[in-house]
């Protein structure tokens, strides 16, 4: 891949912490409403996705070749 920006973004998307940061950013900007039922659903899905990503992706430095 010759595009350094795309390579950088794809490498970040391989890190589980990126998804936690995106979710935190969305909540801080009020992109996710503060409805208790919705928050519970989003939290449940977020935990499931974060757990799946943590299980799939290795720890440490990852590089797309």
C-alpha positions as CSV (number, residue, x, y, z in Angstrom):
1,X,0.0,0.0,0.0
2,X,1.5,3.3,-1.1
3,X,-0.7,5.7,0.8
4,X,0.9,6.4,4.2
5,X,-2.3,8.0,5.6
6,X,-4.5,5.0,4.7
7,X,-1.8,2.7,6.1
8,X,-1.7,4.6,9.3
9,X,-5.5,4.6,9.7
10,X,-5.8,0.9,8.9
11,X,-3.1,0.2,11.5
12,X,-5.0,2.2,14.1
13,X,-8.2,0.3,13.3
14,X,-6.4,-2.9,14.3
15,X,-6.0,-1.7,17.8
16,X,-8.9,-2.3,20.2
17,X,-8.2,0.9,22.0
18,X,-9.1,2.9,18.9
19,X,-12.7,1.7,19.2
20,X,-12.8,2.7,22.9
21,X,-11.5,6.1,21.9
22,X,-14.1,6.5,19.1
23,X,-16.9,5.5,21.5
24,X,-15.7,8.0,24.2
25,X,-15.4,10.7,21.6
26,X,-19.0,10.1,20.3
27,X,-20.4,10.2,23.9
28,X,-18.5,13.4,24.7
29,X,-19.9,15.1,21.6
30,X,-23.4,13.8,22.6
31,X,-23.6,11.8,19.3
32,X,-25.1,9.0,21.4
33,X,-28.2,10.3,23.3
34,X,-28.5,9.8,27.0
35,X,-31.5,7.6,27.0
36,X,-31.0,4.8,29.6
37,X,-32.3,2.1,27.4
38,X,-30.2,3.1,24.4
39,X,-27.1,3.6,26.6
40,X,-27.6,0.0,28.0
41,X,-27.9,-1.4,24.5
42,X,-24.9,0.5,23.1
43,X,-22.9,-0.5,26.1
44,X,-23.7,-4.2,25.7
45,X,-22.8,-4.1,22.0
46,X,-19.7,-2.1,22.7
47,X,-18.5,-4.6,25.3
48,X,-19.2,-7.4,22.9
49,X,-17.3,-5.8,20.0
50,X,-14.4,-4.7,22.2
51,X,-14.1,-8.2,23.6
52,X,-14.2,-9.8,20.1
53,X,-11.5,-7.3,18.9
54,X,-9.3,-7.9,21.9
55,X,-9.5,-11.7,21.2
56,X,-8.9,-11.4,17.5
57,X,-6.1,-8.8,17.3
58,X,-2.6,-9.4,18.7
59,X,-1.1,-7.1,21.3
60,X,1.8,-4.9,20.4
61,X,2.9,-3.4,17.1
62,X,0.9,-4.4,14.0
63,X,1.9,-3.6,10.5
64,X,-0.1,-4.0,7.3
65,X,2.1,-5.3,4.5
